[in-house]
């Protein structure tokens, strides 16, 4: 997947400025695709040059003018082609996992701190995603929203984000408990 597909998918909900797109990435899209705001602005420029998005300038009186972008028919066709293409499996590259792999040969005190920090980040992200899920479905039950909602794609990816972060948090906490127990056992012997 290229950044362009993530940007096109994020713009399906309507016109967004570069700033709004960065916020959308930070909240909802970041659970499966991370990009710096500068990358998003550069990508919007490329997509506009390719005719996959169109931008329009909005004049603002008390603030600088802004540009709003939306997906063009060519952009929708690009997303359609991307969706039809086969998907390759994802491989995890995580420094923390490498550190845990080496846990038997290193002092684990700082590793425990890093795992605890990662667990807290995951907990906070679960809360963020759950709030986003509530906002997306409004007053509807999840079952009703999934059956009859207009745009369920963002909801489904957010559900995946919740599950991923919950599992990440649980694994970090379990790993901390194992490392702490082993350290205490070794200290007693």
C-alpha positions in Angstrom: 0.0 0.0 0.0 1.2 3.5 -0.8 0.5 6.6 1.2 -1.7 7.7 -1.7 -4.2 5.0 -1.0 -4.5 5.8 2.7 -5.0 9.5 1.8 -7.6 8.7 -0.8 -9.5 6.5 1.6 -9.3 9.2 4.3 -10.8 11.7 1.9 -13.9 9.5 1.2 -15.8 11.2 4.0 -15.7 14.5 2.2 -13.5 17.6 1.7 -10.7 18.0 4.1 -7.9 20.6 4.4 -4.3 19.3 4.9 -4.6 20.1 8.6 -7.9 18.2 8.9 -6.4 15.3 7.0 -3.5 15.2 9.5 -5.9 15.2 12.4 -7.9 12.4 10.7 -4.7 10.4 10.3 -3.7 11.0 13.9 -7.0 9.8 15.2 -8.4 7.1 12.9 -6.0 6.1 10.2 -2.9 5.9 12.3 -4.0 2.5 13.7 -3.0 1.1 10.3 -1.0 3.7 8.5 1.3 6.3 10.1 2.4 9.5 8.3 3.9 12.8 9.4 1.9 15.9 8.5 4.6 17.0 6.1 4.3 13.7 4.2 0.5 14.3 3.9 0.9 17.8 2.5 3.4 16.5 0.0 1.2 13.6 -0.9 -1.8 15.9 -1.4 0.2 17.9 -3.9 1.2 14.8 -5.8 -2.3 13.5 -5.8 -3.6 16.8 -7.2 -1.0 16.8 -9.9 -2.0 13.2 -10.8 -5.7 14.3 -10.9 -6.6 11.8 -8.1 -7.8 14.7 -5.8 -9.0 18.2 -6.6 -8.4 21.1 -4.3 -10.2 24.4 -3.9 -9.2 27.5 -2.0 -11.4 28.8 0.7 -11.0 32.5 1.6 -11.0 33.1 5.4 -11.2 36.6 6.8 -9.4 36.3 10.1 -7.1 33.5 9.2 -5.0 32.5 6.2 -6.8 31.0 3.3 -7.0 27.2 3.2 -7.3 24.5 0.5 -9.9 21.8 0.8 -9.4 18.5 -1.1 -11.8 15.8 -2.3 -11.4 12.6 -4.2 -12.0 12.8 -8.0 -13.5 10.1 -10.2 -9.9 9.1 -11.2 -9.1 8.8 -7.5 -12.1 6.6 -6.9 -10.9 4.4 -9.9 -7.4 4.2 -8.3 -8.9 3.1 -5.0 -11.0 0.5 -6.9 -7.9 -0.9 -8.6 -6.0 -0.9 -5.3 -8.9 -2.7 -3.6 -9.0 -5.3 -6.4 -5.3 -6.1 -6.2 -4.0 -8.9 -4.0 -2.8 -8.0 -0.6 0.6 -9.1 0.8 0.9 -10.2 4.4 2.3 -7.6 6.9 5.5 -8.3 8.8 6.1 -6.7 12.2 9.3 -4.7 12.7 9.4 -3.6 16.3 12.5 -2.7 18.3 10.7 -3.6 21.5 10.2 -7.1 20.3 13.9 -7.4 19.6 14.7 -6.2 23.1 12.3 -8.8 24.6 13.9 -11.5 22.4 17.2 -10.6 24.2 15.7 -10.6 27.7 17.6 -13.6 28.9 20.9 -11.9 28.3 20.3 -8.3 29.4 19.3 -6.4 32.5 15.5 -6.3 32.2 14.8 -3.2 34.4 14.7 -0.7 31.6 12.9 -3.2 29.4 10.2 -3.5 32.1 9.9 0.3 32.1 9.6 0.4 28.3 7.0 -2.4 28.3 5.0 -0.5 31.0 5.2 2.6 28.9 4.0 0.8 25.8 1.1 -0.8 27.7 0.0 2.7 28.9 0.2 4.0 25.3 -1.9 1.1 24.2 -4.5 1.7 27.0 -4.8 5.3 26.0 -5.2 4.4 22.3 -8.0 1.9 23.2 -9.8 4.7 25.0 -9.3 7.0 21.9 -10.6 4.4 19.5 -13.5 3.5 21.7 -14.5 7.1 21.8 -14.2 7.3 18.0 -16.4 4.3 17.6 -19.1 5.9 19.8 -18.9 9.1 17.7 -19.1 7.2 14.4 -22.1 5.2 15.4 -23.9 7.9 17.3 -27.0 6.7 19.1 -27.2 3.4 17.2 -26.2 0.1 18.6 -23.0 -1.4 17.1 -25.1 -4.2 15.5 -27.5 -1.7 13.9 -24.7 0.5 12.7 -22.8 -2.3 11.1 -25.9 -3.5 9.3 -27.3 -0.2 8.2 -24.6 2.5 8.6 -23.6 4.6 5.6 -19.8 4.3 6.0 -18.7 1.3 7.9 -15.1 1.1 6.6 -13.7 3.6 9.2 -15.6 1.8 11.9 -14.3 -1.6 11.0 -10.7 -0.4 10.8 -11.2 1.3 14.2 -12.5 -2.0 15.6 -9.2 -3.6 14.4 -7.3 -0.8 16.1 -9.0 -1.5 19.4 -8.4 -5.2 19.2 -4.7 -4.7 18.2 -4.1 -2.2 21.0 -5.9 -4.4 23.6 -3.7 -7.3 22.6 -0.6 -5.2 22.6 -1.4 -3.9 26.1 -2.2 -7.3 27.4 1.0 -8.8 26.0 3.1 -6.0 27.5 1.6 -6.4 30.9 2.0 -10.2 30.8 5.6 -9.8 29.7 6.3 -7.3 32.5 4.8 -9.8 35.0 6.9 -12.7 33.7 10.1 -10.6 33.7 9.4 -9.2 37.2 8.7 -12.7 38.6 11.9 -14.1 37.1 14.0 -11.1 38.4 12.5 -11.6 41.9 13.1 -15.4 41.7 16.7 -14.9 40.7 17.2 -12.3 43.5 16.0 -14.8 46.1 18.3 -17.6 44.8 
